[in-house]
Amino acid sequence: QVQHVQSGPEVKKPGASVKVSCKASGYIFTDYYAIHWVRQAPGQRLEWMGWIYAGDGETRYSQKFQARITISRDSFATTAYMELSTLTLDDTAVYYCVRIGGSHPLWGQGTLVTVSS
Amino acid sequence: EIVLTQSPGTLSLSPGERATLFCTASQSVSTTYLAWYQQKPGQAPRLLIYGTFSRATGVPDRFSGSGSGTDFTLVISRLEPEDFAVYFCQQYAISPLTFGGGTKVEIK
């Protein structure tokens, strides 16, 4: 089955980091796909954070997150990762991985990250 | 970045009625790369339409998409109770991915 399965919910303190994973299955992970990360804060529009090209690991980040985001992938584990550092309360959101390429976008189920003191 | 503007913000309709949702892009988007999603509270977005016209697997044929250039439309021909939700459009032609602000379809 073609799907993305993301890691479970996280609760973090302000200033901490979080790393979310996105396990791909049912397709060839390194075949011309970009894995994007987007987030949705409560009541807000979806916001693009960055992408990684699964084939060669090239990355591109939103300027908003450039200083504190790292997107990586493990081709053998067919998994993409998004790490966000120096968390603030405003980073509380559901984070999604989205494959672009192929016939249609493929989303993960989302990971809730709650930042709370 | 391509800005997507959806209208109306809210649509108040009764079950059985037709819903027409609009998505306007700030610049031309290839029809290959325009999608529509349904989202219910606490759930991930559900892909309805991709490539402007194609229904995703399992999506009922009362949902249809059309458009070109900067103007795209999602039509729900006869609203079922489970269709009351938020709908948003997405372009995936050019990075960054961008999303519309959503149209809430509510029960009148």
Interface residues (C-beta under 8 A of the other chain):
Chain A: H36 V38 R45 L46 W48 W51 R60 S62 V94 Y96 V98 I100 S103 H104 P105 W107 G108 Q109 G110
Chain B: A35 A44 P45 L47 Y50 G51 S54 A56 F88 Q90 Y92 S95 P96 L97 T98 F99 G100 G101 G102
